Amino acid sequence: MQISLISPYGSLYNSGLRSISSVLKNAGFDTRMIFLPMPSTESGWNLSPFCHISYPESLLQRLKVMTEASAVIGITLMDNYMLAGAELSKTLKRADNFIIFGGVFPTLNPLKALQNADAACIGDGEYAMLELVRQIDAGTVPKAVKNIHFRGQSYPELEYIHDISSLPLPDYGPEGHYVYIERSEEIIPMKSFEDYRPFMEFRPDANPDKPVYIYRMETARGCPDNCTYCANNVLKKVQAPMVRFRTIEKIEEEILWVKEHFPYVTELSIEDDSFFARKDIWETANLLKKYNLPFKSLFTPVYFTEELTTHLIDCGMIACQIGLQSRAFNTETIYRRVAINKNVDEVLKFFSVKYPEFILIIDLIVDNPWETPDDILFTLHYLLDNMPTKAFIGISSLVFFNGTALCNKAIEEKILDTSTDYQLKTWQWHRQNKINYTTLLLVMLKLRLPRGLIRVLASKPLVSLLERKLFTEKLIPVAIRTIKKLYKKIKDTSRSKY
């Protein structure tokens, strides 16, 4: 029996879908994977504040042909891809096939997912999909599968995978793998591991002529923290209450596999929510050093120590990303990050003094309806005073994930209009209909404008004037859209020369 697994994301990483495919293949099923990146839609220069993917008719017809022998079609979806999932399901649904949605969107919104699918996978999908496929392959009507909510049936019994190291390595094919190339409007087969090279390529701004090739991997599932805005706030209840770590032996197995099949890979990106939280983090770092693979990682300030971070850098860590989100006490309290952020002073001092050239990325959240201009200015001035001069800032617009504590708070206080598809909002700050002046001040810091100039522009009289609706809801968004249109026109013109 054939199964098609579809990913609409811009990245071809998708470890969850690849893991499901490996489990199904190991059980003897014919599984194919189809990746549908749409760079034009997902670009930060897209004018739409939402992730409205509209697939060309030629692509949809090609997908119908490719999946006509598939008894099961699985589509992975994040919240802002729900319309893409609906369009794919509408196109690919037949009387004799079964369509199931998986990922964060159906896990947090199973009933909404069931409006466009036969079933929704909640939480871990590997063994749930295997049982579903076995039942369908046996010719029975699937029912009573843990973690799968069937249309018209009650919420399922949930079960999570305790030992994630027991899972096979993610499926990178290349047999049975296909990628949509938007520019040529073609779906091409992956014929060798070399075909993955352009999708792993990254060209640093500092040296664009010397690309690096990054393999993304996870050494754990879940997050040790419980921030109110994060999907993990819900996933801890429906998937697993604790972080599940892969063993060092399993990590080494994957590294050896990468070395053999992707010899061109030059860096690893560790995708764990908080890599520093591993109990065997020192040994894991030694393993990465053993195979001479420079790596990037994410962590939260509470797990920082000078000794550990120095060790990680000595073992090859070349960049790390920390979630600060805000330094204002009011916002930290709302986000449940007061304790999580407690070591951030030490983090910034450490990199400023000991590793001023290190690539440190500091994540911030904007567009929080409870955050005042003074709260944002507090974070701005904190960073102006403490951030390493070579550090980077990542700015994301707040997204309300269904079921999270912050989403529930917004609904209770009538801040969020639940009659709209609020989950479709993009995290990109510059695609919002309202853009605060204080957000632009953070952008200036991101762009490394002179800090003295930013302090002048952050004066209270200027902020008081430019935070008015005339600017935040009209003039600033219009200016941003105009800049984006000009940039896109220039970019399209330069492309047409080749």
HELIX and SHEET records of a PDB file:
HELIX    1   1 SER A   15  ASN A   26  1                                  12    
HELIX    2   2 PRO A   39  GLU A   42  1                                   4    
HELIX    3   3 GLU A   57  MET A   66  1                                  10    
HELIX    4   4 ASP A   79  TYR A   81  5                                   3    
HELIX    5   5 MET A   82  LEU A   92  1                                  11    
HELIX    6   6 VAL A  104  LEU A  108  1                                   5    
HELIX    7   7 PRO A  110  ALA A  113  1                                   4    
HELIX    8   8 GLU A  126  ASP A  137  1                                  12    
HELIX    9   9 ILE A  164  SER A  166  5                                   3    
HELIX   10  10 PHE A  193  TYR A  196  5                                   4    
HELIX   11  11 ARG A  197  MET A  200  1                                   4    
HELIX   12  12 ASN A  232  VAL A  238  1                                   7    
HELIX   13  13 ILE A  248  HIS A  261  1                                  14    
HELIX   14  14 PHE A  275  ALA A  277  5                                   3    
HELIX   15  15 ILE A  281  LYS A  290  1                                  10    
HELIX   16  16 PRO A  301  TYR A  303  5                                   3    
HELIX   17  17 GLU A  306  ASP A  314  1                                   9    
HELIX   18  18 PHE A  329  TYR A  335  1                                   7    
HELIX   19  19 VAL A  344  VAL A  353  1                                  10    
HELIX   20  20 PRO A  373  ASN A  386  1                                  14    
HELIX   21  21 ALA A  405  GLU A  412  1                                   8    
HELIX   22  22 TYR A  422  LEU A  424  5                                   3    
HELIX   23  23 TRP A  429  ARG A  431  5                                   3    
HELIX   24  24 TYR A  437  LYS A  446  1                                  10    
HELIX   25  25 ARG A  451  LEU A  457  1                                   7    
HELIX   26  26 LYS A  460  LEU A  466  1                                   7    
HELIX   27  27 LYS A  469  LYS A  469  1                                   1    
HELIX   28  28 LEU A  470  LEU A  475  3                                   6    
HELIX   29  29 ILE A  476  SER A  496  1                                  21    
SHEET    1   A 8 ILE A 148  PHE A 150  0                                        
SHEET    2   A 8 ALA A 119  CYS A 121 -1                                        
SHEET    3   A 8 PHE A  98  GLY A 102  1                                        
SHEET    4   A 8 SER A  70  THR A  76  1                                        
SHEET    5   A 8 GLN A   2  SER A   7  1                                        
SHEET    6   A 8 ASP A  30  PHE A  35  1                                        
SHEET    7   A 8 HIS A 177  ILE A 181  1                                        
SHEET    8   A 8 GLU A 186  PRO A 189 -1                                        
SHEET    1   B 7 GLU A 201  PHE A 202  0                                        
SHEET    2   B 7 VAL A 212  MET A 217 -1                                        
SHEET    3   B 7 GLU A 267  ILE A 270  1                                        
SHEET    4   B 7 PHE A 295  PHE A 299  1                                        
SHEET    5   B 7 MET A 317  GLN A 325  1                                        
SHEET    6   B 7 ILE A 359  VAL A 366  1                                        
SHEET    7   B 7 PHE A 392  SER A 397  1                                        
SHEET    1   C 2 ALA A 220  ARG A 221  0                                        
SHEET    2   C 2 ARG A 244  PHE A 245 -1                                        
END                                                                             
